[in-house]
């Protein structure tokens, strides 16, 4: 029998987490284990789970067994500190690999959920074509006609409509937007390793993707498999008279991770020209669009140098 471990990372989203968990446990395909990694939530997440499964809270460090649903065993790992989505996926997959004889790892955030037949479709296609990494399409959780974010069609143009994307690619897209429902085999994890926990948030999924590509693994997206996820919330600010757009948030923590992590990826995986392009775009953004925002520009440049030097410590200054 195929063993499947679902790895869910959560932080202060107990209602969304329970919705995700219910949809996971309602899959038409049998699941073996569900590992919930709680990133030191302070909204009562662990208490809500313990109440849901009518069990006692454990005082021991490590995985706590919450209960079983339809032969799937649910486990909770409560972190003593917030180690971000990257750290959460790193630890959840590691715990599964070290404790269970897992054939597949199914990764997802807490704020989305899979369609009922999502896993069945992914597994069927992956087994038939001997794939090591496959994932569903991310559909806007509030509007099922739209994608969670604009996605590239086969001709290179982007669309926000699911129908257009599927018509363009057919059954399979030759690239992915991880980790919302990403299904990885044990051999994939053995070859590539875990998610880079130093990233904290943003970019960790793409860094892992490029390691997969370097290892000869070609992840694909199955367009008939659906994972519902909130639409992209990161604002894209128009610059240079609207010709370009740059992602920006007032959160220093998020900007540090965004700039540093993507600079590292561009350097590591031979996209160095992108560093120059981004430098030009953000220089315009801070000095022209934001009218000589030297403080923001200095932080941006510091994060670029962090990425080039592979220094992943700056975000720790902004953790509450």
URKANOR-V178322 format. One record per pair of residues at least 12 apart in sequence whose C-alpha atoms are under 10 Angstrom apart, sorted by the first residue. I is the first residue (numbers start at 1). J is the second residue. Records with the same first field share a line. If there is no record, write none. Layout:
I->J / J
//
This chain:
1->30 / 32 / 103
2->30 / 31 / 32 / 101 / 102 / 103 / 104 / 123
3->30 / 31 / 32 / 33 / 100 / 101 / 102 / 103 / 104 / 105
4->29 / 30 / 31 / 32 / 33 / 34 / 72 / 96 / 100 / 101 / 102 / 103 / 104 / 105 / 106 / 119 / 123 / 183 / 184 / 185 / 186
5->31 / 32 / 33 / 34 / 35 / 72 / 73 / 74 / 92 / 93 / 96 / 97 / 100 / 101 / 102 / 103 / 104 / 105 / 106 / 107 / 183
6->21 / 24 / 25 / 31 / 32 / 33 / 34 / 35 / 36 / 72 / 74 / 92 / 93 / 96 / 102 / 104 / 105 / 106 / 107 / 108 / 181 / 182 / 183
7->33 / 34 / 35 / 36 / 37 / 75 / 88 / 89 / 90 / 91 / 92 / 93 / 94 / 95 / 96 / 105 / 106 / 107 / 108 / 109 / 110 / 181
8->20 / 21 / 34 / 35 / 36 / 37 / 38 / 76 / 85 / 88 / 89 / 92 / 93 / 106 / 107 / 108 / 109 / 110 / 111 / 180 / 181
9->35 / 36 / 37 / 38 / 39 / 77 / 84 / 85 / 86 / 87 / 88 / 89 / 90 / 91 / 92 / 107 / 108 / 109 / 110 / 111
10->36 / 37 / 38 / 39 / 40 / 41 / 45 / 78 / 84 / 85 / 88 / 89 / 108 / 109 / 110 / 111
11->37 / 38 / 39 / 40 / 41 / 42 / 43 / 45 / 82 / 84 / 85 / 88 / 109 / 110 / 111
12->38 / 39 / 40 / 41 / 42 / 43 / 44 / 45 / 46 / 110
13->38 / 41 / 42 / 43 / 44 / 45 / 110 / 111
14->38 / 41 / 42 / 43 / 44 / 45 / 46 / 47 / 48 / 49 / 110 / 111
15->43 / 45 / 48 / 110 / 111
16->109 / 110 / 111 / 112 / 113
17->36 / 45 / 48 / 49 / 109 / 110 / 111 / 112 / 113
18->45 / 48 / 49 / 52 / 110 / 111 / 113
19->110 / 111 / 112 / 113
20->108 / 109 / 110 / 111 / 112 / 113 / 114 / 228
21->34 / 36 / 49 / 74 / 110 / 112 / 113 / 114
22->69 / 113 / 114
23->112 / 113 / 114 / 115 / 116
24->113 / 114 / 115 / 116 / 118 / 119
25->68 / 69 / 70 / 71 / 72 / 73 / 74 / 116
26->69 / 70 / 114 / 115 / 116 / 117
27->114 / 115 / 116 / 117 / 118 / 119 / 120
28->115 / 116 / 117 / 118 / 119 / 120 / 121
29->116 / 117 / 118 / 119 / 120 / 121 / 123
30->70 / 71 / 72 / 119 / 120
31->69 / 70 / 71 / 72 / 73 / 104 / 106 / 119
32->68 / 69 / 70 / 71 / 72 / 73 / 74 / 100 / 101 / 102 / 104
33->68 / 69 / 71 / 72 / 73 / 74 / 75 / 96 / 100 / 102 / 105
34->65 / 66 / 68 / 72 / 73 / 74 / 75 / 76 / 92 / 96 / 105 / 106
35->63 / 64 / 65 / 73 / 74 / 75 / 76 / 77 / 91 / 92 / 93 / 95 / 96 / 107
36->49 / 63 / 64 / 74 / 75 / 76 / 77 / 78 / 88 / 89 / 92 / 109 / 110
37->63 / 75 / 76 / 77 / 78 / 79 / 85 / 87 / 88 / 89 / 90 / 91 / 92 / 93 / 95 / 110
38->76 / 77 / 78 / 79 / 80 / 81 / 82 / 83 / 84 / 85 / 88 / 92 / 110
39->77 / 78 / 79 / 80 / 81 / 82 / 83 / 84 / 85 / 87 / 88
40->77 / 78 / 79 / 80 / 81 / 82 / 83 / 84
41->78 / 79 / 80 / 81 / 82
45->78
46->76 / 77 / 78
49->66 / 74 / 76
50->64 / 65 / 66 / 67 / 76
51->66
52->66 / 67
53->65 / 66 / 67 / 68 / 69 / 74
54->66 / 67
55->67
58->76 / 78
60->78
61->77 / 78 / 79 / 80
62->75 / 76 / 77 / 78 / 79 / 95
63->75 / 76 / 77 / 78 / 92 / 95 / 96 / 99
64->76 / 77 / 78
65->77
75->96
76->92
77->91 / 92 / 95
79->91
82->200 / 319 / 320
83->197 / 198 / 199 / 200 / 201 / 316 / 319
84->197 / 198 / 199 / 200 / 201 / 202
85->109 / 195 / 197 / 199 / 200 / 201 / 202 / 204 / 205
86->194 / 195 / 196 / 197 / 198 / 199 / 200 / 201 / 202 / 203 / 204 / 205
87->194 / 195 / 196 / 197 / 198 / 199 / 200 / 201 / 204
88->109 / 195 / 197 / 200 / 201
89->107 / 108 / 109 / 179 / 194 / 195 / 196 / 197 / 204 / 205
90->193 / 194 / 195 / 196 / 197 / 198 / 204
91->194 / 195 / 197
92->105 / 107 / 194
93->105 / 106 / 107 / 189 / 193 / 194 / 195
94->189 / 193 / 194 / 195
97->186 / 189 / 190
101->186
102->185 / 186
103->184 / 185 / 186 / 187
104->123 / 132 / 133 / 183 / 184 / 185 / 186 / 187 / 188 / 189
105->133 / 181 / 182 / 183 / 184 / 185 / 186 / 188 / 189
106->119 / 133 / 134 / 135 / 179 / 180 / 181 / 182 / 183 / 184 / 185
107->135 / 178 / 179 / 180 / 181 / 182 / 183 / 184
108->178 / 179 / 180 / 181 / 182 / 183 / 227 / 229
109->179 / 180 / 181 / 229
110->180 / 229
111->141 / 180 / 228 / 229 / 230
112->138 / 139 / 140 / 141 / 180 / 181 / 227 / 228 / 229 / 230
113->138 / 141 / 180 / 181 / 226 / 227 / 228 / 229 / 230
114->136 / 137 / 138 / 139 / 180 / 181 / 225 / 226 / 227 / 228 / 229
115->136 / 225 / 226 / 227 / 228
116->225 / 226 / 227
117->224 / 225 / 226
118->135 / 136 / 137 / 181 / 222 / 224 / 225 / 226 / 227
119->135 / 136 / 181 / 182 / 183 / 225 / 226 / 227
120->225
121->135 / 136 / 222 / 223 / 224 / 225 / 226
122->134 / 135 / 136 / 181 / 182 / 183 / 221 / 222 / 223 / 224 / 225 / 226
123->135 / 183
125->222
126->183 / 184 / 185 / 220 / 222
130->185
131->183 / 184 / 185 / 188 / 217 / 218 / 219 / 220
132->183 / 184 / 185 / 186 / 187 / 188 / 189 / 212 / 217 / 218 / 219 / 220
133->176 / 182 / 183 / 184 / 185 / 186 / 187 / 188 / 189 / 209 / 212 / 217 / 218 / 219 / 220 / 221
134->172 / 175 / 176 / 178 / 181 / 182 / 183 / 184 / 185 / 218 / 219 / 220 / 221 / 222
135->173 / 175 / 176 / 177 / 178 / 179 / 180 / 181 / 182 / 183 / 184 / 219 / 220 / 221 / 222 / 223 / 225 / 226 / 227
136->172 / 173 / 176 / 177 / 178 / 179 / 180 / 181 / 182 / 183 / 220 / 221 / 222 / 223 / 224 / 225 / 226 / 227 / 228
137->151 / 162 / 165 / 166 / 172 / 173 / 176 / 177 / 178 / 180 / 181 / 182 / 221 / 222 / 223 / 224 / 225 / 226 / 227 / 228 / 229
138->151 / 162 / 176 / 177 / 178 / 179 / 180 / 181 / 221 / 223 / 225 / 226 / 227 / 228 / 229 / 230 / 231
139->160 / 161 / 162 / 226 / 227 / 228 / 229 / 230 / 231
140->160 / 161 / 162 / 227 / 228 / 229 / 230 / 231 / 232
141->227 / 228 / 229 / 230 / 231
142->228 / 229 / 230 / 231
143->228 / 230 / 231
144->161 / 162 / 226 / 228 / 229
145->160 / 161 / 162 / 163 / 164
146->159 / 160 / 161 / 162 / 163 / 164 / 165 / 231
147->159 / 160 / 161 / 162 / 163 / 165 / 227 / 228 / 229 / 230 / 231 / 232
148->160 / 161 / 162 / 227 / 228 / 229 / 230 / 231 / 232 / 233
149->161 / 177 / 229 / 230 / 231 / 232 / 233
150->162 / 165 / 231 / 232
151->165 / 176 / 177
152->165 / 168 / 169 / 173 / 175
153->165 / 166 / 167 / 168 / 169 / 173
154->166 / 167 / 168 / 169 / 170 / 173 / 174
155->168 / 169
162->223
163->223
165->223
166->222 / 223 / 224
167->223
169->221 / 222 / 223
170->222 / 223 / 224
171->221 / 222 / 223 / 224 / 225
172->220 / 221 / 222 / 223 / 224
173->219 / 220 / 221 / 222 / 223
174->218 / 219 / 220 / 221 / 222
175->209 / 218 / 219 / 220 / 221 / 222
176->206 / 209 / 218 / 219 / 220 / 221 / 222
177->205 / 206 / 209 / 219 / 220 / 221
178->203 / 204 / 205 / 206 / 208 / 209 / 219 / 221
179->204 / 205 / 206 / 208 / 209
180->205 / 226 / 227 / 228 / 229
181->225 / 226 / 227 / 228 / 229
182->205 / 219 / 220 / 221 / 227
183->219
184->219
188->212 / 215 / 216 / 217
189->208 / 212
191->211 / 212 / 215 / 216 / 217
192->208 / 209 / 210 / 211 / 212 / 213 / 214 / 215 / 216 / 217
193->208 / 211 / 212
194->208
195->207 / 208 / 209 / 211
196->208
197->312
198->257 / 261 / 310 / 311 / 312 / 313 / 315
199->257 / 258 / 260 / 261 / 262 / 264 / 311 / 312 / 313 / 315
200->253 / 254 / 257 / 258 / 261 / 312 / 313 / 315 / 316
201->253 / 254 / 256 / 257 / 258 / 261 / 315
202->254 / 255 / 256 / 257 / 258 / 259 / 260 / 261 / 262
203->257 / 258 / 259 / 260 / 261 / 262 / 263 / 264 / 265
204->257 / 261 / 262 / 265
206->261 / 262 / 265
207->261 / 262 / 264 / 265 / 266 / 268 / 269
208->265
210->265 / 268 / 269
211->269
214->269
233->249
234->246 / 247 / 248 / 249 / 254
235->247 / 248 / 249
236->248 / 249
237->249 / 285 / 289
238->285 / 289
239->281 / 282 / 284 / 285 / 286 / 288 / 289 / 290
240->281 / 284 / 285 / 288 / 289
241->289
244->281
245->281 / 282 / 285
246->278 / 281 / 282 / 285
247->259 / 282
248->282 / 285
250->296
251->318
252->296 / 299 / 300 / 315 / 317 / 318 / 319
253->314 / 315 / 316 / 317 / 318 / 319 / 320
254->315 / 318
255->296 / 299 / 300 / 303 / 315
256->299 / 300 / 301 / 302 / 303 / 304 / 306 / 307 / 312 / 313 / 314 / 315 / 316 / 318
257->303 / 306 / 307 / 312 / 313 / 314 / 315
258->300 / 303 / 304
259->275 / 278 / 299 / 300 / 301 / 302 / 303 / 304 / 305 / 306 / 307
260->300 / 301 / 302 / 303 / 304 / 305 / 306 / 307 / 308 / 309 / 310 / 311 / 312 / 314 / 315
261->303 / 304 / 306 / 307 / 308 / 310 / 311 / 312
262->274 / 275 / 278 / 303 / 304 / 307 / 308
263->275 / 276 / 278 / 279 / 303 / 304 / 305 / 306 / 307 / 308 / 309 / 310
264->303 / 304 / 305 / 306 / 307 / 308 / 309 / 310 / 311 / 312
265->307 / 308
266->307 / 308
267->307 / 308 / 309 / 310
268->307 / 308 / 310
275->304 / 308
278->304
279->300 / 301 / 304
282->296 / 297 / 300 / 301
283->297 / 300 / 301
284->297
285->297
286->298 / 300
302->314
303->315
//
